[in-house]
Structures are given as C-alpha cells and as structure tokens.
Amino acid sequence: MKYITVNNQQYALAIHQQDNSLPYLLMLHGFMGDRRVFNHLIDDLSNFCNPVTIDLLGFGKTAKPTSQNRYREKYQVADLYSLIQQLNYKPLYLYGYSMGGRLALHIVSQHVQLFKGLILESTNCGIVDPKERKKRQKIDAERAESITNDFKAFLSDWKKLDLFASPIRPDKSLTQKYYQIQSEQSPSALAASLQGFGTGSMTPICDHLPNIKLPTLLIAGSADEKYQHINQHLSKQLPNATFSSIKAGHRIHLDNPQALESELQNFLTKL
C-alpha cells in the first residue's frame, strides 16, 4: 500500500508490480467499492501488465471529505492528474468500471497525453437531457438519504438491483468478499460522493466523445441490456473504439473475470 497526498487529500493505492517491460494499468473502481474489488484479477493481469489499483475519493482508505462539492469531477480529475504525474508510469493505460469509467472519460478528455489506451467497463457518458438529469438527481438524493439513515438496509436493497443480475453465478467467496468491501465503506462519504459525482450530478461528457481519439475498449455484460445499448452507442461516437459483449451482468470483473482478463490481454498487447 502507498499513500500519495494531492490537493490536501490523501489517496491510497496499491502498485502490484513494476516490470518496466510491461505497460501499466491504472484501475478505477465503481460506486460502493474500492481498490480491493480488483484483487482477484491481479495475479493474471500481472502476466501482461503492471496493475495499479486506487481507492477513489471517499472510498477505502483514501480521504473522505463530507462536502459533496469536493467530489465534483473537476476536483477529482485534478487530483488524479497530480497523482499520475507523481507516479510517472509509461506507457499507462486507464481502466474504469461504472462510476470509475465516468471519471476516466473526464480525465481522458482533458489529459489524453497521459494515456496510451482506455478501457471502460459498464460505463456511460452522463445524462444530457435536463429533465432526465433532474429525475436522476432526485433518485441519487433519495439513495444518499437511505445510506445515511440505514446503511445496512440500503446495502441489502442495493445488491438486489436488477442491474446486477447475471447469467453466470459468480464465485461465492468472491461475492462474499465484494459485499464485505461494500459494507466497510463510510456512509457519509458514500452519500457525499453520490450527490457530488452521481450520474445525475456529473457534467455529461457525451459531446466530447468524438474528440477522444485514444484507442478504447468498451465492455458490457450480455445480460445488462441497458449498458449493451449505451456502449453500442458509445462505440459509434468514439473514433477509435471497439465494443465487446461478455457473458455477465453489470459487474463483469466479478461475474466473469477470466473472459474479462482475456479481453484486456488482447487489447493491451496489440497496441
């Protein structure tokens, strides 16, 4: 474990390997998780890259500001830009899952020179329609209230969402570890993150997609119809993107890690 302080916020990260003959892969987790949700992938990923996992702002052992404004994308992007500058790893690929993927799109749109490639798992570019954004902001606000009022009940409801339904039964021990990671998050930080950088609050970046010419791999689970549609659309907007559908639900890294690793190896080794 390594700690790096940027813009008065301490970030926790794990640098799992430093083989300079291999590319580096910075992995950004989703909402409710932290760097540990990728731990079961690390050994296999290390065969073809140097994985670097990080606790994003408000998660895991990284700083947990209570102001939702501190979670806005402009501040998180500034944090990660400074962190990446300090690490100075090249060549560097960026991987983002769900919330982490939305943040990855914002970073790449502003600092494309830092990266050789982009991988997005179950990611969207935000909500463009103002009315739909307001609807989502209301949902996010209600969820934030539920988190702070009764976190245990929220966790129970969260894992039952249709979004996470999978055609593959995930490894039971991995699932238990995943739920344990979620249960260890800070309710106040989760609520602030949701209202500061939830899908409804995030500035949509959809109009910027044609300018992101970085080689991009888009991945969505076969049972995740919503994100199948979203990523097929993204693949038409991003100039240098390929789309891959993997037998899984929304959390491909949990449901079907072997298939995911194969896609990542193909992408990272062909560039």
C-alpha positions as CSV (number, residue, x, y, z in Angstrom):
1,M,0.0,0.0,0.0
2,K,1.2,3.5,-0.9
3,Y,-0.2,6.9,0.1
4,I,0.0,10.0,-2.0
5,T,-1.2,13.4,-1.0
6,V,-2.6,15.7,-3.7
7,N,-4.5,18.9,-3.2
8,N,-4.7,18.3,0.5
9,Q,-6.3,14.9,0.1
10,Q,-4.6,11.6,0.8
11,Y,-5.1,8.8,-1.7
12,A,-4.4,5.1,-1.0
13,L,-3.2,2.9,-3.9
14,A,-1.5,-0.4,-4.5
15,I,1.3,-0.8,-7.0
16,H,1.1,-4.5,-7.6
17,Q,4.1,-4.9,-9.9
18,Q,6.8,-2.7,-11.5
19,D,8.1,-4.6,-14.5
20,N,9.2,-1.9,-16.9
21,S,9.0,-4.3,-19.9
22,L,5.2,-4.2,-19.4
23,P,2.6,-1.4,-19.6
24,Y,0.9,0.0,-16.5
25,L,-2.8,-0.2,-16.0
26,L,-4.4,2.2,-13.6
27,M,-7.8,0.7,-12.4
28,L,-10.7,2.9,-11.1
29,H,-13.4,1.1,-9.2
30,G,-17.2,1.8,-9.1
31,F,-19.5,3.2,-6.5
32,M,-19.7,1.3,-3.2
33,G,-16.3,-0.4,-3.9
34,D,-12.6,0.3,-3.5
35,R,-9.3,-0.9,-5.0
36,R,-9.9,-4.4,-3.4
37,V,-12.7,-5.3,-5.8
38,F,-10.0,-6.0,-8.4
39,N,-7.7,-8.1,-6.1
40,H,-8.8,-11.4,-7.6
41,L,-7.7,-10.2,-11.1
42,I,-4.2,-9.1,-10.1
43,D,-2.2,-12.3,-10.5
44,D,-3.4,-13.0,-14.0
45,L,-3.2,-9.3,-15.0
46,S,0.4,-9.3,-13.9
47,N,1.3,-11.7,-16.7
48,F,0.9,-8.9,-19.3
49,C,0.7,-5.6,-17.4
50,N,1.5,-3.8,-14.1
51,P,-1.8,-3.3,-12.3
52,V,-2.2,-0.2,-10.1
53,T,-5.4,0.0,-8.1
54,I,-6.5,3.0,-6.2
55,D,-9.2,4.0,-3.7
56,L,-11.0,6.9,-5.2
57,L,-12.0,9.9,-3.2
58,G,-14.4,8.9,-0.4
59,F,-13.7,5.2,-0.6
60,G,-11.5,2.6,1.1
61,K,-8.5,4.2,2.8
62,T,-8.5,7.4,0.8
63,A,-9.6,10.7,2.3
64,K,-13.3,11.1,2.9
65,P,-14.4,14.8,2.7
66,T,-18.0,15.3,3.7
67,S,-18.7,18.2,1.3
68,Q,-20.4,16.9,-1.8
69,N,-18.8,19.7,-3.8
70,R,-15.3,18.2,-3.3
71,Y,-16.4,15.2,-5.3
72,R,-17.2,17.2,-8.4
73,E,-15.4,15.9,-11.5
74,K,-13.2,19.0,-11.8
75,Y,-11.6,18.3,-8.4
76,Q,-11.3,14.6,-8.8
77,V,-9.7,15.0,-12.2
78,A,-7.3,17.5,-10.8
79,D,-6.4,15.0,-8.0
80,L,-5.8,12.1,-10.4
81,Y,-3.8,14.2,-12.8
82,S,-1.4,15.2,-10.0
83,L,-1.3,11.6,-8.7
84,I,-0.4,10.3,-12.2
85,Q,2.2,13.0,-12.7
86,Q,3.9,11.9,-9.4
87,L,3.8,8.2,-10.4
88,N,5.1,9.0,-13.9
89,Y,4.4,5.5,-15.3
90,K,4.7,4.9,-19.0
91,P,3.1,3.5,-21.1
92,L,0.0,4.0,-19.0
93,Y,-3.5,2.6,-19.7
94,L,-6.6,3.7,-17.9
95,Y,-9.4,1.3,-16.8
96,G,-12.7,2.4,-15.3
97,Y,-15.7,0.5,-14.1
98,S,-19.1,2.3,-13.9
99,M,-18.5,5.4,-11.7
100,G,-14.8,4.9,-12.3
101,G,-15.4,4.8,-16.0
102,R,-17.3,8.1,-16.0
103,L,-14.4,9.6,-14.1
104,A,-12.0,8.0,-16.6
105,L,-13.8,9.7,-19.5
106,H,-13.4,13.1,-17.9
107,I,-9.7,12.6,-17.2
108,V,-9.0,11.4,-20.8
109,S,-11.0,14.3,-22.3
110,Q,-8.7,16.8,-20.5
111,H,-5.4,14.9,-20.4
112,V,-5.3,12.5,-23.3
113,Q,-1.5,12.8,-23.5
114,L,-1.1,10.8,-20.3
115,F,-2.5,7.6,-21.7
116,K,-1.9,5.0,-24.4
117,G,-5.3,3.4,-24.2
118,L,-8.7,3.5,-22.4
119,I,-10.8,0.6,-21.1
120,L,-14.4,1.2,-20.0
121,E,-16.5,-1.5,-18.2
122,S,-20.2,-0.8,-17.9
123,T,-19.8,3.0,-18.4
124,N,-22.0,5.8,-19.6
125,C,-21.1,9.4,-20.6
126,G,-23.7,11.1,-18.4
127,I,-27.3,12.3,-18.9
128,V,-27.7,15.0,-21.5
129,D,-31.4,15.7,-21.2
130,P,-32.0,18.2,-18.4
131,K,-35.3,16.7,-17.3
132,E,-33.8,13.2,-17.1
133,R,-30.8,14.6,-15.2
134,K,-33.2,16.1,-12.6
135,K,-35.0,12.8,-12.2
136,R,-31.7,11.0,-11.6
137,Q,-30.6,13.7,-9.2
138,K,-33.8,13.1,-7.2
139,I,-33.1,9.3,-7.2
140,D,-29.5,9.9,-6.1
141,A,-30.6,12.2,-3.3
142,E,-33.1,9.6,-2.1
143,R,-30.4,7.0,-2.1
144,A,-28.0,9.3,-0.3
145,E,-30.6,9.7,2.4
146,S,-31.2,6.0,2.6
147,I,-27.4,5.4,3.0
148,T,-27.1,7.8,6.0
149,N,-30.4,6.7,7.6
150,D,-30.0,2.9,7.4
151,F,-26.9,1.8,5.7
152,K,-27.5,-1.9,6.4
153,A,-30.9,-1.8,4.7
154,F,-29.5,0.2,1.8
155,L,-26.8,-2.5,1.2
156,S,-29.5,-5.2,1.3
157,D,-31.6,-3.4,-1.3
158,W,-28.5,-2.4,-3.4
159,K,-27.4,-5.9,-4.1
160,K,-30.9,-6.9,-5.2
161,L,-31.0,-4.4,-8.0
162,D,-31.8,-5.9,-11.4
163,L,-28.7,-4.1,-12.8
164,F,-26.6,-6.7,-11.1
165,A,-28.4,-9.8,-12.4
166,S,-26.0,-12.2,-14.1
167,P,-26.3,-15.2,-16.4
168,I,-23.3,-16.6,-14.6
169,R,-23.3,-17.5,-10.9
170,P,-20.2,-15.6,-9.6
171,D,-17.8,-17.4,-7.3
172,K,-19.4,-17.5,-3.8
173,S,-16.3,-16.5,-2.0
174,L,-15.6,-13.6,-4.3
175,T,-19.2,-12.4,-3.9
176,Q,-18.9,-12.5,-0.1
177,K,-15.7,-10.5,-0.3
178,Y,-17.4,-8.0,-2.6
179,Y,-20.3,-7.5,-0.2
180,Q,-17.8,-7.2,2.7
181,I,-15.9,-4.4,0.9
182,Q,-19.2,-2.6,0.3
183,S,-20.2,-2.9,3.9
184,E,-16.9,-1.3,5.1
185,Q,-17.4,1.9,3.2
186,S,-18.2,5.2,5.0
187,P,-22.0,6.0,4.7
188,S,-21.4,9.8,5.0
189,A,-18.7,9.7,2.3
190,L,-20.9,7.5,0.0
191,A,-23.7,10.0,0.3
192,A,-21.5,12.9,-0.5
193,S,-19.9,11.1,-3.5
194,L,-23.3,10.2,-4.8
195,Q,-24.6,13.7,-4.7
196,G,-21.4,15.3,-5.9
197,F,-20.5,12.8,-8.7
198,G,-23.6,10.7,-9.2
199,T,-24.8,10.2,-12.8
200,G,-27.3,12.9,-12.2
201,S,-24.8,15.4,-10.8
202,M,-21.9,14.7,-13.2
203,T,-21.5,17.1,-16.1
204,P,-22.3,14.9,-19.2
205,I,-19.4,14.4,-21.4
206,C,-21.2,12.9,-24.4
207,D,-20.5,15.8,-26.7
208,H,-16.7,15.4,-26.2
209,L,-16.6,11.7,-27.3
210,P,-15.8,12.4,-31.0
211,N,-12.6,14.3,-29.8
212,I,-11.3,11.3,-27.8
213,K,-9.3,9.5,-30.4
214,L,-7.5,7.3,-27.9
215,P,-7.7,3.5,-28.6
216,T,-10.7,2.4,-26.5
217,L,-12.1,-0.9,-25.4
218,L,-15.8,-0.8,-24.4
219,I,-17.1,-3.7,-22.4
220,A,-20.7,-4.5,-21.3
221,G,-22.3,-7.6,-19.8
222,S,-24.5,-9.7,-22.1
223,A,-27.4,-9.6,-19.5
224,D,-27.0,-5.9,-18.9
225,E,-29.4,-4.7,-21.7
226,K,-29.2,-1.0,-20.7
227,Y,-25.4,-0.9,-20.9
228,Q,-25.3,-3.0,-24.0
229,H,-27.3,-0.3,-25.7
230,I,-25.3,2.5,-24.1
231,N,-21.9,1.1,-25.1
232,Q,-23.0,0.3,-28.7
233,H,-23.9,4.0,-28.9
234,L,-20.6,5.0,-27.4
235,S,-18.7,2.8,-29.9
236,K,-20.2,4.9,-32.7
237,Q,-19.2,8.2,-31.0
238,L,-15.7,7.4,-30.0
239,P,-13.4,7.4,-33.2
240,N,-11.1,4.6,-32.2
241,A,-13.3,2.3,-30.1
242,T,-14.2,-1.4,-30.2
243,F,-17.1,-2.9,-28.3
244,S,-17.1,-6.3,-26.6
245,S,-20.0,-8.1,-25.0
246,I,-19.0,-10.6,-22.3
247,K,-21.3,-13.2,-20.7
248,A,-22.0,-11.4,-17.4
249,G,-24.2,-8.8,-15.7
250,H,-23.1,-5.2,-14.9
251,R,-20.1,-6.3,-12.8
252,I,-18.1,-8.2,-15.4
253,H,-15.0,-8.2,-13.3
254,L,-16.9,-10.1,-10.6
255,D,-19.1,-12.3,-12.8
256,N,-16.7,-13.4,-15.5
257,P,-13.1,-12.5,-14.6
258,Q,-11.5,-15.0,-17.0
259,A,-13.3,-13.6,-20.0
260,L,-12.5,-10.1,-18.9
261,E,-8.8,-10.8,-18.5
262,S,-8.7,-12.3,-22.0
263,E,-10.2,-9.2,-23.5
264,L,-7.7,-7.0,-21.6
265,Q,-4.8,-9.0,-22.7
266,N,-5.8,-8.9,-26.3
267,F,-6.3,-5.1,-26.1
268,L,-3.1,-4.3,-24.1
269,T,-0.8,-6.5,-26.1
270,K,-1.9,-5.5,-29.6
271,L,-1.2,-1.7,-29.2
